[in-house]
Amino acid sequence: MNEQLVPAVFIGHGSRMNTLERNRFTDAWRLFGESIPRPRAILVVSAHWYINATAVTAMPRPRTIHDFFARVPQLDDVQYPAPGLPELAEQVAEVVKPRWVGQDFDAWGLDHGTWSVLAHMFPQADVPVVQLSINATKPWNYHLELGARLAPLRRDGVLIVGSGNVVHNLRKVRPGMADTGFDWAQRFDEDARAIMLDEPEEVARLTGHPDFAVAAPTPDHLIPLLYLAGLAGVAARPADILVDGYAAGSLSMTAYTLDASCEATGGTSPAAPLPEGVDPEDINV
């Protein structure tokens, strides 16, 4: 086993239009990818594979999934042809025992929560990628524990990536608020930050936050943060901020790292806007 500890990261991915844009958020993702030891493989927990089971992609050539309703030609053309790594899928199933993880050989692939971020981190798509689903039937502590159980993979060259948003409310999106957040979004994001920078294993306290219902009306985008928090708990170290900010009033772009030396919180350029005339619920950011 490789004893070099690979960092871990949670990315606030925002609009998938960030795939095509360059801004301070995508620059931060690129900086992270360039500054860490080259991983053997990448394991991504994406908000967009939210199903009633815990599973990993186990195919050698995962397809690029364009998982949205509204058609955006530039995005329809995006391909991220990273190879899979079936042996990592088997390894994940082993390290999380007695938790059960199924292997998906043909149903899923790499969704936009994965490729919109990795297109900047590793633009050559030459690092094998495996996705881990979010089991929608499980409580928060299950995900926190599962993240902790993944810790040995970091010493075997695996980069663990959570991809979601701390604040994610599509019904409240305001395109005119390009680079700021509603007061409730800022309160929730700032309180999440205090936990992640001090006692990340206590992140489940956010469910009792007075702004939880509006900041996370569905849990899918927040749950990937629990995996980084679980890893931080095992490491007995808090997370660091890679970059922070807001998009469209109701999306947090805050990204957290664990054991990474890079920091890219500066700059003022906003996240990529949604395509003109497209309903945010159709584009499924």
Phi and psi in degrees as a GROMACS rama.xvg file:
@    title "Ramachandran Plot"
@    xaxis  label "Phi"
@    yaxis  label "Psi"
@TYPE xy
-70.9547  124.014  ASN-2
-87.7823  -0.570991  GLU-3
-75.2963  123.904  GLN-4
-80.6584  118.37  LEU-5
-84.88  133.984  VAL-6
-60.8808  169.052  PRO-7
-127.544  161.114  ALA-8
-151.374  145.28  VAL-9
-114.546  127.974  PHE-10
-111.826  128.714  ILE-11
-83.1355  101.255  GLY-12
-85.3855  -20.1818  HIS-13
59.2212  -148.021  GLY-14
-66.955  140.614  SER-15
-66.0857  -12.5242  ARG-16
-62.2758  -16.332  MET-17
-60.5324  -21.3988  ASN-18
-55.8241  -38.1192  THR-19
-95.9025  -8.84241  LEU-20
-105.168  162.847  GLU-21
-121.98  121.603  ARG-22
-148.987  -175.046  ASN-23
-67.2742  -24.329  ARG-24
-74.0884  -49.7622  PHE-25
-66.1048  -32.4999  THR-26
-62.4255  -38.0814  ASP-27
-65.6947  -41.9874  ALA-28
-62.0288  -41.4006  TRP-29
-65.0734  -43.1159  ARG-30
-58.76  -42.5547  LEU-31
-58.9793  -48.6555  PHE-32
-62.0835  -34.3334  GLY-33
-79.2924  -24.21  GLU-34
-96.4296  -15.822  SER-35
-91.2662  160.622  ILE-36
-58.4422  139.51  PRO-37
-61.2109  121.709  ARG-38
-76.8365  154.975  PRO-39
-68.6403  -36.0131  ARG-40
-161.868  169.242  ALA-41
-125.766  131.902  ILE-42
-112.582  119.73  LEU-43
-113.214  129.552  VAL-44
-101.762  102.71  VAL-45
-102.598  137.647  SER-46
-57.9722  -19.6518  ALA-47
-94.9622  3.17752  HIS-48
-115.471  78.4516  TRP-49
-114.525  99.1829  TYR-50
-132.886  -179.052  ILE-51
-93.6514  37.9219  ASN-52
-162.737  161.393  ALA-53
-101.245  120.748  THR-54
-148.317  160.314  ALA-55
-127.37  148.117  VAL-56
-73.2525  133.003  THR-57
-126.817  15.613  ALA-58
-88.8082  149.831  MET-59
-71.9781  -24.667  PRO-60
-132.769  81.2452  ARG-61
-66.885  140.073  PRO-62
-80.237  155.999  ARG-63
-83.3394  118.314  THR-64
-96.8978  125.649  ILE-65
-98.3251  78.8429  HIS-66
-90.8586  72.2176  ASP-67
-153.954  159.319  PHE-68
-88.6549  -49.5262  PHE-69
-71.2483  131.407  ALA-70
-85.7626  130.065  ARG-71
-128.038  105.068  VAL-72
-51.5962  -41.4334  PRO-73
-61.7293  -35.5497  GLN-74
-79.1067  -33.6679  LEU-75
-60.2398  -27.0067  ASP-76
-84.7945  -11.4114  ASP-77
-70.6784  130.225  VAL-78
-126.699  139.668  GLN-79
-126.25  88.9461  TYR-80
-85.4726  41.414  PRO-81
-64.6901  142.92  ALA-82
-71.6544  159.291  PRO-83
-87.9551  -174.149  GLY-84
-151.176  85.9196  LEU-85
-53.4462  -32.5123  PRO-86
-67.8942  -29.6632  GLU-87
-70.602  -37.6131  LEU-88
-57.7817  -42.5809  ALA-89
-66.6592  -37.8424  GLU-90
-66.2447  -40.966  GLN-91
-59.0298  -47.3169  VAL-92
-59.4049  -32.1599  ALA-93
-76.8475  -45.412  GLU-94
-72.4973  -21.805  VAL-95
-93.5555  1.92788  VAL-96
-57.5292  141.84  LYS-97
-86.2217  5.57575  PRO-98
-64.6505  142.115  ARG-99
-97.2647  134.991  TRP-100
-128.916  123.033  VAL-101
-82.5785  159.92  GLY-102
-110.113  126.975  GLN-103
-102.077  115.023  ASP-104
-97.5207  -14.7502  PHE-105
-155.475  -4.91977  ASP-106
-85.3763  -38.1894  ALA-107
-113.741  -148.644  TRP-108
170.81  -134.666  GLY-109
-111.501  110.532  LEU-110
-86.979  177.748  ASP-111
-71.3856  -18.7757  HIS-112
-64.6029  -23.126  GLY-113
-93.2581  -56.2818  THR-114
-73.3364  -25.311  TRP-115
-66.8431  -27.1661  SER-116
-90.1343  -48.533  VAL-117
-66.8218  -23.0344  LEU-118
-60.6184  -24.1277  ALA-119
-96.5677  -39.9082  HIS-120
-66.2173  -46.8859  MET-121
-134.749  75.1698  PHE-122
-62.8415  -18.737  PRO-123
-81.3287  -7.6919  GLN-124
51.9547  41.1165  ALA-125
-110.972  11.0997  ASP-126
-109.976  129.312  VAL-127
-58.5706  142.479  PRO-128
-128.357  134.077  VAL-129
-126.111  139.124  VAL-130
-105.111  144.115  GLN-131
-112.976  125.839  LEU-132
-71.9935  160.906  SER-133
-98.264  120.294  ILE-134
-80.9766  107.965  ASN-135
-69.9129  -13.101  ALA-136
-89.0153  -6.60872  THR-137
-100.688  151.039  LYS-138
-75.9623  170.428  PRO-139
-57.0762  -43.0391  TRP-140
-63.1206  -27.4409  ASN-141
-60.8818  -46.323  TYR-142
-69.6708  -38.2383  HIS-143
-61.7065  -44.108  LEU-144
-67.3641  -40.6596  GLU-145
-63.6672  -40.2923  LEU-146
-58.6225  -43.4613  GLY-147
-61.8633  -38.6728  ALA-148
-68.4932  -19.1694  ARG-149
-80.4887  -7.51262  LEU-150
-52.8078  -40.8703  ALA-151
-58.55  -23.9946  PRO-152
-64.6082  -28.7406  LEU-153
-65.3803  -27.7972  ARG-154
-86.9323  0.29363  ARG-155
-115.364  26.1487  ASP-156
82.1436  18.1667  GLY-157
-102.93  124.147  VAL-158
-84.3505  123.015  LEU-159
-101.991  124.513  ILE-160
-121.793  124.451  VAL-161
-99.059  132.196  GLY-162
-126.84  113.852  SER-163
-168.78  -140.157  GLY-164
-156.464  133.815  ASN-165
-62.5734  -42.2458  VAL-166
-115.471  126.707  VAL-167
-153.662  97.2844  HIS-168
-134.402  99.7155  ASN-169
-70.9107  -26.432  LEU-170
-70.7445  -17.6973  ARG-171
-103.341  3.54503  LYS-172
-57.7551  133.196  VAL-173
-128.652  100.835  ARG-174
-54.9647  -28.8686  PRO-175
-68.2736  -17.6576  GLY-176
-95.1765  66.7601  MET-177
-60.4381  -40.7327  ALA-178
-132.63  30.91  ASP-179
-141.051  168.435  THR-180
-123.869  153.201  GLY-181
-57.624  160.635  PHE-182
-59.7141  -39.7764  ASP-183
-66.6326  -34.8347  TRP-184
-66.0017  -41.9628  ALA-185
-67.6108  -40.0299  GLN-186
-61.079  -47.2657  ARG-187
-65.7755  -44.0012  PHE-188
-63.4048  -41.4569  ASP-189
-68.6425  -35.7475  GLU-190
-73.1046  -34.3751  ASP-191
-63.2402  -39.9778  ALA-192
-61.0539  -44.8433  ARG-193
-58.0361  -39.8579  ALA-194
-68.8319  -48.1218  ILE-195
-64.9326  -30.2942  MET-196
-89.127  -4.01379  LEU-197
-127.341  -54.4593  ASP-198
-142.611  70.7752  GLU-199
-57.4646  -26.7033  PRO-200
-67.6271  -8.43991  GLU-201
-98.8547  16.3776  GLU-202
-61.7431  -25.3419  VAL-203
-62.3803  -16.0566  ALA-204
-60.0466  -21.0862  ARG-205
-61.4834  -23.0375  LEU-206
-64.132  -22.4368  THR-207
-96.7418  6.89616  GLY-208
-68.7081  139.362  HIS-209
-61.3561  -21.3518  PRO-210
-102.006  7.82032  ASP-211
-58.5892  -44.0512  PHE-212
-63.207  -34.3056  ALA-213
-89.8437  -30.4586  VAL-214
-77.1993  -31.9828  ALA-215
-136.341  65.9685  ALA-216
-62.3344  -24.7595  PRO-217
-126.312  144.785  THR-218
-84.2843  -7.04615  PRO-219
-56.952  -40.7532  ASP-220
-81.2252  -20.8962  HIS-221
-86.6122  -30.6685  LEU-222
-58.3314  -37.2323  ILE-223
-56.0303  -26.541  PRO-224
-62.658  -31.1239  LEU-225
-63.5524  -30.0292  LEU-226
-69.3486  -40.8333  TYR-227
-66.779  -39.7257  LEU-228
-61.5685  -40.4962  ALA-229
-63.0437  -41.0139  GLY-230
-65.0297  -39.6082  LEU-231
-65.2826  -37.2931  ALA-232
-61.3482  -43.6073  GLY-233
-63.6022  -40.4985  VAL-234
-73.8008  -14.6612  ALA-235
57.9912  36.5317  ALA-236
-137.146  143.418  ARG-237
-75.6879  168.987  PRO-238
-82.3939  167.498  ALA-239
-120.406  158.235  ASP-240
-90.619  128.746  ILE-241
-85.4884  -49.4638  LEU-242
-158.734  151.181  VAL-243
-139.841  168.366  ASP-244
146.509  -174.155  GLY-245
-134.321  164.663  TYR-246
-143.235  133.423  ALA-247
55.4678  29.2689  ALA-248
81.6401  -42.2721  GLY-249
-121.754  20.3116  SER-250
-126.566  128.61  LEU-251
-92.1941  134.428  SER-252
-102.16  10.2035  MET-253
-60.9426  133.565  THR-254
-121.031  138.863  ALA-255
-119.486  145.688  TYR-256
-123.353  160.598  THR-257
-130.846  119.882  LEU-258
65.3226  33.0535  ASP-259
-111.366  145.71  ALA-260
-93.7209  -8.37088  SER-261
-86.7528  152.398  CYS-262
-146.785  130.786  GLU-263
-140.51  51.1734  ALA-264
-84.3504  -7.15576  THR-265
-79.7655  178.89  GLY-266
95.2576  162.812  GLY-267
-128.569  -4.51503  THR-268
-67.5868  133.349  SER-269
-76.0825  165.952  PRO-270
-65.4158  162.093  ALA-271
-63.7408  136.881  ALA-272
-76.2834  164.553  PRO-273
-70.0997  153.846  LEU-274
-58.8232  143.414  PRO-275
-59.499  131.25  GLU-276
82.7423  2.36371  GLY-277
-98.2286  129.302  VAL-278
-70.8244  129.61  ASP-279
-59.1084  -28.4921  PRO-280
-73.4948  -21.1024  GLU-281
-79.8382  -36.164  ASP-282
-83.151  -14.2375  ILE-283
56.5533  60.5372  ASN-284
